[in-house]
């Protein structure tokens, strides 16, 4: 089986999203780029029963390379993001707070410096029907210079140099969305970071968590 290790990694990541309440049912999708190939979760398969064999491999032109099942309907989205960014992995989810906030704003207001973990203020891609080239283009644009975005009337997406780094951003994105929603629900003025403060946070987060190599 081609890319067995990476296919199992996709399965494990889907299960993580379920455990973290980041998806409902079979919603959401996960992929890894390996050269000109995309290892991606299948369409409509229960995550609890999904196996590495169920995960499929396509090329960057959208042609089947390996696997028997249909790919996620968002394959065009994943391909477009890979073409527009240097991402090597993508996670897409339909969690509650991020989906709800995407209905209300065109970008996540800078109410928490964790936004800097995504490269700056997180944008909301305009709505387009799932599985369409229009949605793919909208999301790719929203991810310009960012590692995460919301999708209006849809959900959220994160990218990274590895699947671990991409999926670990999802709970953080959900957190800042939840914070903003709770603050908005009070009706009181919300303290936001200004551009200079956000720029400082972006610089600070660039080295956050990086430790020197152990001798």
Secondary structure as GFF3:
##gff-version 3
##sequence-region A 1 215
A	DSSP	alpha_helix	4	19	.	.	.	ID=ss1
A	DSSP	beta_strand	29	34	.	.	.	ID=ss2
A	DSSP	beta_strand	37	40	.	.	.	ID=ss3
A	DSSP	three_ten_helix	52	54	.	.	.	ID=ss4
A	DSSP	beta_strand	56	59	.	.	.	ID=ss5
A	DSSP	beta_strand	64	66	.	.	.	ID=ss6
A	DSSP	alpha_helix	75	84	.	.	.	ID=ss7
A	DSSP	beta_strand	89	93	.	.	.	ID=ss8
A	DSSP	alpha_helix	96	101	.	.	.	ID=ss9
A	DSSP	three_ten_helix	113	118	.	.	.	ID=ss10
A	DSSP	beta_strand	124	125	.	.	.	ID=ss11
A	DSSP	alpha_helix	133	142	.	.	.	ID=ss12
A	DSSP	beta_strand	148	151	.	.	.	ID=ss13
A	DSSP	beta_strand	155	160	.	.	.	ID=ss14
A	DSSP	alpha_helix	163	186	.	.	.	ID=ss15
A	DSSP	alpha_helix	195	206	.	.	.	ID=ss16
###
